[in-house]
Amino acid sequence: MGIECAPLLAALHEVTFRGGEVWDATSFAALLSGCGTEATVAVFGTVPAGFILARTILDETEILTLAVHPDFRRRGIGKSLVQNVLGKGKVFLEVSVCNIQAAALYEKCGFVKAGLRRGYYRDGSDAQVLVSSNV
């Protein structure tokens, strides 16, 4: 999906990360206008249930954000979205050390810890750097 889906992505991001770092439609539009950046939206029935935003440059892909609406969690949507990106070569991402559920999802998808970014998030929390192990 392209820039036209920026408001949808922002709305899903807000409900998913309520109380945390939320990206607005302008941020999503700017990211989507960049080379190699794409969004995949998961639909449950007719309702947008989540999305993954990733940027691919050559043979490396970075997962910029993954969001699954709270009403649709525990249905395999996040895992399917991540698996959709895994075929694009080496994949990496940052995930908050506080986000235990997301870290567990990435581990189930075959990611391994590659490092730690101290104070990475606005709230001062650290981020684990994860890399796909399927390469």
C-alpha positions as CSV (number, residue, x, y, z in Angstrom):
1,M,0.0,0.0,0.0
2,G,1.1,3.5,-0.7
3,I,0.9,7.0,0.8
4,E,-2.9,6.9,0.5
5,C,-3.1,4.5,3.4
6,A,-1.1,6.8,5.8
7,P,-4.3,7.8,7.8
8,L,-5.3,4.1,8.2
9,L,-1.8,3.2,9.4
10,A,-1.8,6.1,11.8
11,A,-5.1,5.1,13.3
12,L,-4.1,1.5,13.7
13,H,-0.7,2.6,15.2
14,E,-2.5,4.8,17.7
15,V,-4.8,2.2,19.0
16,T,-2.0,-0.4,19.1
17,F,0.6,1.8,20.9
18,R,-1.8,3.9,23.1
19,G,0.3,5.5,25.7
20,G,3.6,4.9,23.9
21,E,5.3,6.3,20.8
22,V,2.5,6.9,18.2
23,W,3.3,7.9,14.7
24,D,0.9,10.2,12.9
25,A,-0.4,10.2,9.3
26,T,2.3,12.8,8.2
27,S,5.0,10.5,9.6
28,F,3.6,7.5,7.7
29,A,3.3,9.5,4.5
30,A,6.9,10.6,4.7
31,L,8.1,7.0,5.3
32,L,6.0,5.6,2.5
33,S,7.3,8.2,0.1
34,G,10.8,6.8,0.7
35,C,12.4,4.4,-1.7
36,G,11.9,0.8,-0.8
37,T,9.4,1.4,1.9
38,E,6.1,-0.5,1.8
39,A,3.1,-1.3,4.0
40,T,1.2,-4.6,4.1
41,V,-2.2,-4.4,5.8
42,A,-3.9,-7.5,7.2
43,V,-7.7,-7.6,6.9
44,F,-9.9,-9.7,9.2
45,G,-13.2,-10.1,7.3
46,T,-13.5,-6.5,6.0
47,V,-11.8,-4.8,8.9
48,P,-8.1,-3.7,8.8
49,A,-6.6,-5.6,11.7
50,G,-3.0,-4.8,11.5
51,F,0.0,-3.9,9.3
52,I,3.7,-4.1,8.9
53,L,5.8,-1.3,7.6
54,A,9.2,-2.3,6.2
55,R,12.0,-0.7,4.2
56,T,14.1,-2.9,1.8
57,I,17.5,-1.7,0.5
58,L,19.3,-4.2,-1.7
59,D,19.2,-7.5,0.3
60,E,18.4,-6.1,3.7
61,T,15.0,-5.3,5.1
62,E,14.2,-3.3,8.3
63,I,10.9,-3.7,10.0
64,L,10.0,-0.2,10.9
65,T,6.9,-1.0,12.8
66,L,4.3,-3.7,13.3
67,A,0.9,-3.1,14.7
68,V,-2.0,-5.4,15.4
69,H,-5.2,-3.9,16.7
70,P,-5.8,-5.2,20.3
71,D,-9.2,-6.7,19.3
72,F,-7.4,-9.0,16.8
73,R,-4.4,-10.2,18.7
74,R,-3.6,-13.9,19.3
75,R,-5.0,-14.8,15.9
76,G,-1.7,-15.2,14.0
77,I,-2.0,-11.9,12.2
78,G,1.4,-10.5,13.5
79,K,3.2,-13.7,12.7
80,S,1.7,-13.8,9.2
81,L,2.8,-10.2,8.6
82,V,6.3,-10.9,9.8
83,Q,6.6,-14.0,7.7
84,N,5.5,-12.0,4.7
85,V,8.7,-9.9,5.1
86,L,11.1,-12.8,5.8
87,G,11.5,-13.7,2.1
88,K,13.2,-10.4,1.5
89,G,16.7,-11.4,2.6
90,K,18.3,-10.4,5.9
91,V,15.6,-8.7,8.1
92,F,16.3,-6.7,11.2
93,L,14.4,-4.5,13.7
94,E,14.5,-2.9,17.1
95,V,12.0,-3.8,19.8
96,S,11.7,-2.4,23.3
97,V,13.1,-4.5,26.1
98,C,9.7,-3.8,27.8
99,N,7.7,-5.3,24.9
100,I,7.8,-8.9,26.0
101,Q,4.9,-10.0,23.7
102,A,6.5,-8.6,20.6
103,A,9.9,-10.0,21.4
104,A,8.3,-13.5,21.9
105,L,6.6,-13.1,18.5
106,Y,9.9,-12.3,16.8
107,E,11.6,-15.2,18.5
108,K,8.9,-17.5,17.2
109,C,9.5,-16.2,13.7
110,G,13.2,-17.0,14.0
111,F,14.8,-13.8,15.0
112,V,17.9,-13.7,17.3
113,K,19.4,-11.0,19.4
114,A,22.1,-9.1,17.7
115,G,22.6,-6.1,20.1
116,L,21.2,-3.5,22.4
117,R,20.6,0.2,21.8
118,R,20.6,1.9,25.2
119,G,18.1,4.8,25.6
120,Y,16.7,4.2,22.1
121,Y,13.1,5.2,22.8
122,R,11.8,8.7,23.8
123,D,11.0,7.3,27.3
124,G,14.6,6.3,27.7
125,S,14.0,2.6,27.4
126,D,16.4,0.3,25.6
127,A,15.8,-1.6,22.4
128,Q,17.0,-5.0,21.5
129,V,18.3,-5.3,17.9
130,L,17.0,-8.5,16.4
131,V,18.1,-10.2,13.1
132,S,16.4,-12.9,11.2
133,S,18.2,-16.2,11.4
134,N,16.8,-17.7,8.2
135,V,19.4,-16.1,5.9
